[in-house]
Amino acid sequence: MSRGIEVCLSGKTPQAPYRDEPASTAARSSNLLSLRVFRPLWIRLLKPSDITHLVATALQEDIGDGDVTAQLIDANACAQATIISREAAVICGCDFVDEVFRQLGTDIAVDWRVHDGDEVTPNTLLCTLGGNARTLLTGERTALNFLQTLAGTATLTRAYVNAIGAHKTRLLDTRKTLPGLRLAQKYAVACGGGMNHRIGLYDAFLIKENHIQAAGSIAGAVDAARRVSADLLLEVEVETFAQLDECLDCGVERVLLDNFSLDDLGTVVTRVDGRAALEASGNIDLETIHAVAQTGVDFISTGAITKHVRAVDLSMRFDDSL
């Protein structure tokens, strides 16, 4: 990928426990965010083949058997266009736009003035496009759909990261993503300065209440998980101090604190004293996230950055020759 940013996952390798180092405050605020300073021991990229598949599906959905309205335009006509952002945003999805016009099969030249992870102000020129007019018109909506949705995810993520401020706490996403766009949105979270939690149900254990009930106890569920795989991150969700103590007795690597009050979160941080990584979750928004980070938890997870996303207001403008 020409503008790709590495996506940090929550897993680990068999050789060493997961001990990524927090990014500095300066790194958080830079355009490209220097995401590699997290030093994850297991990294997966949003691969070009992922983008190819997503774009092909979107184009088929939109074009079907053919763009009938584009046929009103001379097949040999050429045009120039620009994409601008009508509002402040964090850009994400440049490679998706490139792939849209690549798959449409004509020589559309796209000249980017920004990169994924860049912050832009209203009326910023993002790119210029030139080539076959029919192709530009056919690809316009699909290209903008990807760009505005992923930029919306990155923009909201950056707002949450900025709200955390200089605290050590890192922002995690969840599996509450738009169907079919899991990897794309998690990439956008990384562009916004967040960190990826597990990608799906296959790359980490997250033991919740129903799993505990089925296994009979936290200890039983943890033991069963370690028999399945000793190499994956093992996290347990708790709602009480008694459950927290059971997790510590079992040597659980990360504990998810579900809907704990600020006072209780502070108590947990002192009580655990580094014996397990702590993740706060539940009813956390832009108004409350800074106070949660002040308690000293290692992670805060929220589904809001991917499921409450609002598309960035973008516009593709054509020149007067069309």
Secondary structure as a PSIPRED ss2 file (coil, helix, strand):
# PSIPRED VFORMAT (PSIPRED V4.0)

   1 M C   1.000  0.000  0.000
   2 S C   1.000  0.000  0.000
   3 R C   1.000  0.000  0.000
   4 G C   1.000  0.000  0.000
   5 I C   1.000  0.000  0.000
   6 E C   1.000  0.000  0.000
   7 V E   0.000  0.000  1.000
   8 C E   0.000  0.000  1.000
   9 L C   1.000  0.000  0.000
  10 S C   1.000  0.000  0.000
  11 G C   1.000  0.000  0.000
  12 K C   1.000  0.000  0.000
  13 T E   0.000  0.000  1.000
  14 P C   1.000  0.000  0.000
  15 Q C   1.000  0.000  0.000
  16 A E   0.000  0.000  1.000
  17 P C   1.000  0.000  0.000
  18 Y C   1.000  0.000  0.000
  19 R C   1.000  0.000  0.000
  20 D C   1.000  0.000  0.000
  21 E C   1.000  0.000  0.000
  22 P C   1.000  0.000  0.000
  23 A C   1.000  0.000  0.000
  24 S C   1.000  0.000  0.000
  25 T H   0.000  1.000  0.000
  26 A H   0.000  1.000  0.000
  27 A H   0.000  1.000  0.000
  28 R H   0.000  1.000  0.000
  29 S H   0.000  1.000  0.000
  30 S C   1.000  0.000  0.000
  31 N C   1.000  0.000  0.000
  32 L C   1.000  0.000  0.000
  33 L C   1.000  0.000  0.000
  34 S C   1.000  0.000  0.000
  35 L H   0.000  1.000  0.000
  36 R H   0.000  1.000  0.000
  37 V H   0.000  1.000  0.000
  38 F H   0.000  1.000  0.000
  39 R C   1.000  0.000  0.000
  40 P C   1.000  0.000  0.000
  41 L C   1.000  0.000  0.000
  42 W C   1.000  0.000  0.000
  43 I E   0.000  0.000  1.000
  44 R E   0.000  0.000  1.000
  45 L C   1.000  0.000  0.000
  46 L C   1.000  0.000  0.000
  47 K C   1.000  0.000  0.000
  48 P H   0.000  1.000  0.000
  49 S H   0.000  1.000  0.000
  50 D H   0.000  1.000  0.000
  51 I H   0.000  1.000  0.000
  52 T H   0.000  1.000  0.000
  53 H H   0.000  1.000  0.000
  54 L H   0.000  1.000  0.000
  55 V H   0.000  1.000  0.000
  56 A H   0.000  1.000  0.000
  57 T H   0.000  1.000  0.000
  58 A H   0.000  1.000  0.000
  59 L H   0.000  1.000  0.000
  60 Q H   0.000  1.000  0.000
  61 E H   0.000  1.000  0.000
  62 D H   0.000  1.000  0.000
  63 I H   0.000  1.000  0.000
  64 G C   1.000  0.000  0.000
  65 D C   1.000  0.000  0.000
  66 G C   1.000  0.000  0.000
  67 D C   1.000  0.000  0.000
  68 V C   1.000  0.000  0.000
  69 T C   1.000  0.000  0.000
  70 A H   0.000  1.000  0.000
  71 Q H   0.000  1.000  0.000
  72 L H   0.000  1.000  0.000
  73 I C   1.000  0.000  0.000
  74 D C   1.000  0.000  0.000
  75 A C   1.000  0.000  0.000
  76 N C   1.000  0.000  0.000
  77 A C   1.000  0.000  0.000
  78 C E   0.000  0.000  1.000
  79 A E   0.000  0.000  1.000
  80 Q E   0.000  0.000  1.000
  81 A E   0.000  0.000  1.000
  82 T E   0.000  0.000  1.000
  83 I E   0.000  0.000  1.000
  84 I E   0.000  0.000  1.000
  85 S E   0.000  0.000  1.000
  86 R C   1.000  0.000  0.000
  87 E C   1.000  0.000  0.000
  88 A C   1.000  0.000  0.000
  89 A E   0.000  0.000  1.000
  90 V E   0.000  0.000  1.000
  91 I C   1.000  0.000  0.000
  92 C C   1.000  0.000  0.000
  93 G C   1.000  0.000  0.000
  94 C H   0.000  1.000  0.000
  95 D H   0.000  1.000  0.000
  96 F H   0.000  1.000  0.000
  97 V H   0.000  1.000  0.000
  98 D H   0.000  1.000  0.000
  99 E H   0.000  1.000  0.000
 100 V H   0.000  1.000  0.000
 101 F H   0.000  1.000  0.000
 102 R H   0.000  1.000  0.000
 103 Q H   0.000  1.000  0.000
 104 L C   1.000  0.000  0.000
 105 G C   1.000  0.000  0.000
 106 T C   1.000  0.000  0.000
 107 D C   1.000  0.000  0.000
 108 I C   1.000  0.000  0.000
 109 A E   0.000  0.000  1.000
 110 V E   0.000  0.000  1.000
 111 D E   0.000  0.000  1.000
 112 W E   0.000  0.000  1.000
 113 R C   1.000  0.000  0.000
 114 V C   1.000  0.000  0.000
 115 H C   1.000  0.000  0.000
 116 D C   1.000  0.000  0.000
 117 G C   1.000  0.000  0.000
 118 D C   1.000  0.000  0.000
 119 E E   0.000  0.000  1.000
 120 V E   0.000  0.000  1.000
 121 T C   1.000  0.000  0.000
 122 P C   1.000  0.000  0.000
 123 N C   1.000  0.000  0.000
 124 T E   0.000  0.000  1.000
 125 L E   0.000  0.000  1.000
 126 L E   0.000  0.000  1.000
 127 C E   0.000  0.000  1.000
 128 T E   0.000  0.000  1.000
 129 L E   0.000  0.000  1.000
 130 G E   0.000  0.000  1.000
 131 G E   0.000  0.000  1.000
 132 N E   0.000  0.000  1.000
 133 A H   0.000  1.000  0.000
 134 R H   0.000  1.000  0.000
 135 T H   0.000  1.000  0.000
 136 L H   0.000  1.000  0.000
 137 L H   0.000  1.000  0.000
 138 T H   0.000  1.000  0.000
 139 G H   0.000  1.000  0.000
 140 E H   0.000  1.000  0.000
 141 R H   0.000  1.000  0.000
 142 T H   0.000  1.000  0.000
 143 A H   0.000  1.000  0.000
 144 L H   0.000  1.000  0.000
 145 N H   0.000  1.000  0.000
 146 F H   0.000  1.000  0.000
 147 L H   0.000  1.000  0.000
 148 Q H   0.000  1.000  0.000
 149 T H   0.000  1.000  0.000
 150 L H   0.000  1.000  0.000
 151 A H   0.000  1.000  0.000
 152 G H   0.000  1.000  0.000
 153 T H   0.000  1.000  0.000
 154 A H   0.000  1.000  0.000
 155 T H   0.000  1.000  0.000
 156 L H   0.000  1.000  0.000
 157 T H   0.000  1.000  0.000
 158 R H   0.000  1.000  0.000
 159 A H   0.000  1.000  0.000
 160 Y H   0.000  1.000  0.000
 161 V H   0.000  1.000  0.000
 162 N H   0.000  1.000  0.000
 163 A H   0.000  1.000  0.000
 164 I H   0.000  1.000  0.000
 165 G C   1.000  0.000  0.000
 166 A C   1.000  0.000  0.000
 167 H C   1.000  0.000  0.000
 168 K C   1.000  0.000  0.000
 169 T C   1.000  0.000  0.000
 170 R E   0.000  0.000  1.000
 171 L E   0.000  0.000  1.000
 172 L E   0.000  0.000  1.000
 173 D C   1.000  0.000  0.000
 174 T C   1.000  0.000  0.000
 175 R C   1.000  0.000  0.000
 176 K C   1.000  0.000  0.000
 177 T C   1.000  0.000  0.000
 178 L C   1.000  0.000  0.000
 179 P C   1.000  0.000  0.000
 180 G C   1.000  0.000  0.000
 181 L C   1.000  0.000  0.000
 182 R H   0.000  1.000  0.000
 183 L H   0.000  1.000  0.000
 184 A H   0.000  1.000  0.000
 185 Q H   0.000  1.000  0.000
 186 K H   0.000  1.000  0.000
 187 Y H   0.000  1.000  0.000
 188 A H   0.000  1.000  0.000
 189 V H   0.000  1.000  0.000
 190 A H   0.000  1.000  0.000
 191 C H   0.000  1.000  0.000
 192 G C   1.000  0.000  0.000
 193 G C   1.000  0.000  0.000
 194 G C   1.000  0.000  0.000
 195 M E   0.000  0.000  1.000
 196 N C   1.000  0.000  0.000
 197 H C   1.000  0.000  0.000
 198 R C   1.000  0.000  0.000
 199 I C   1.000  0.000  0.000
 200 G C   1.000  0.000  0.000
 201 L C   1.000  0.000  0.000
 202 Y C   1.000  0.000  0.000
 203 D C   1.000  0.000  0.000
 204 A E   0.000  0.000  1.000
 205 F E   0.000  0.000  1.000
 206 L E   0.000  0.000  1.000
 207 I E   0.000  0.000  1.000
 208 K C   1.000  0.000  0.000
 209 E H   0.000  1.000  0.000
 210 N H   0.000  1.000  0.000
 211 H H   0.000  1.000  0.000
 212 I H   0.000  1.000  0.000
 213 Q H   0.000  1.000  0.000
 214 A H   0.000  1.000  0.000
 215 A H   0.000  1.000  0.000
 216 G C   1.000  0.000  0.000
 217 S C   1.000  0.000  0.000
 218 I H   0.000  1.000  0.000
 219 A H   0.000  1.000  0.000
 220 G H   0.000  1.000  0.000
 221 A H   0.000  1.000  0.000
 222 V H   0.000  1.000  0.000
 223 D H   0.000  1.000  0.000
 224 A H   0.000  1.000  0.000
 225 A H   0.000  1.000  0.000
 226 R H   0.000  1.000  0.000
 227 R H   0.000  1.000  0.000
 228 V H   0.000  1.000  0.000
 229 S C   1.000  0.000  0.000
 230 A C   1.000  0.000  0.000
 231 D C   1.000  0.000  0.000
 232 L C   1.000  0.000  0.000
 233 L E   0.000  0.000  1.000
 234 L E   0.000  0.000  1.000
 235 E E   0.000  0.000  1.000
 236 V E   0.000  0.000  1.000
 237 E E   0.000  0.000  1.000
 238 V E   0.000  0.000  1.000
 239 E C   1.000  0.000  0.000
 240 T C   1.000  0.000  0.000
 241 F H   0.000  1.000  0.000
 242 A H   0.000  1.000  0.000
 243 Q H   0.000  1.000  0.000
 244 L H   0.000  1.000  0.000
 245 D H   0.000  1.000  0.000
 246 E H   0.000  1.000  0.000
 247 C H   0.000  1.000  0.000
 248 L H   0.000  1.000  0.000
 249 D H   0.000  1.000  0.000
 250 C H   0.000  1.000  0.000
 251 G C   1.000  0.000  0.000
 252 V C   1.000  0.000  0.000
 253 E C   1.000  0.000  0.000
 254 R E   0.000  0.000  1.000
 255 V E   0.000  0.000  1.000
 256 L E   0.000  0.000  1.000
 257 L E   0.000  0.000  1.000
 258 D E   0.000  0.000  1.000
 259 N C   1.000  0.000  0.000
 260 F C   1.000  0.000  0.000
 261 S C   1.000  0.000  0.000
 262 L H   0.000  1.000  0.000
 263 D H   0.000  1.000  0.000
 264 D H   0.000  1.000  0.000
 265 L H   0.000  1.000  0.000
 266 G H   0.000  1.000  0.000
 267 T H   0.000  1.000  0.000
 268 V H   0.000  1.000  0.000
 269 V H   0.000  1.000  0.000
 270 T H   0.000  1.000  0.000
 271 R H   0.000  1.000  0.000
 272 V H   0.000  1.000  0.000
 273 D C   1.000  0.000  0.000
 274 G C   1.000  0.000  0.000
 275 R C   1.000  0.000  0.000
 276 A C   1.000  0.000  0.000
 277 A E   0.000  0.000  1.000
 278 L E   0.000  0.000  1.000
 279 E E   0.000  0.000  1.000
 280 A E   0.000  0.000  1.000
 281 S E   0.000  0.000  1.000
 282 G C   1.000  0.000  0.000
 283 N C   1.000  0.000  0.000
 284 I C   1.000  0.000  0.000
 285 D C   1.000  0.000  0.000
 286 L C   1.000  0.000  0.000
 287 E C   1.000  0.000  0.000
 288 T C   1.000  0.000  0.000
 289 I H   0.000  1.000  0.000
 290 H H   0.000  1.000  0.000
 291 A H   0.000  1.000  0.000
 292 V H   0.000  1.000  0.000
 293 A H   0.000  1.000  0.000
 294 Q H   0.000  1.000  0.000
 295 T C   1.000  0.000  0.000
 296 G C   1.000  0.000  0.000
 297 V C   1.000  0.000  0.000
 298 D C   1.000  0.000  0.000
 299 F E   0.000  0.000  1.000
 300 I E   0.000  0.000  1.000
 301 S E   0.000  0.000  1.000
 302 T C   1.000  0.000  0.000
 303 G C   1.000  0.000  0.000
 304 A H   0.000  1.000  0.000
 305 I H   0.000  1.000  0.000
 306 T H   0.000  1.000  0.000
 307 K H   0.000  1.000  0.000
 308 H C   1.000  0.000  0.000
 309 V C   1.000  0.000  0.000
 310 R C   1.000  0.000  0.000
 311 A C   1.000  0.000  0.000
 312 V C   1.000  0.000  0.000
 313 D C   1.000  0.000  0.000
 314 L E   0.000  0.000  1.000
 315 S E   0.000  0.000  1.000
 316 M E   0.000  0.000  1.000
 317 R E   0.000  0.000  1.000
 318 F E   0.000  0.000  1.000
 319 D C   1.000  0.000  0.000
 320 D C   1.000  0.000  0.000
 321 S C   1.000  0.000  0.000
 322 L C   1.000  0.000  0.000
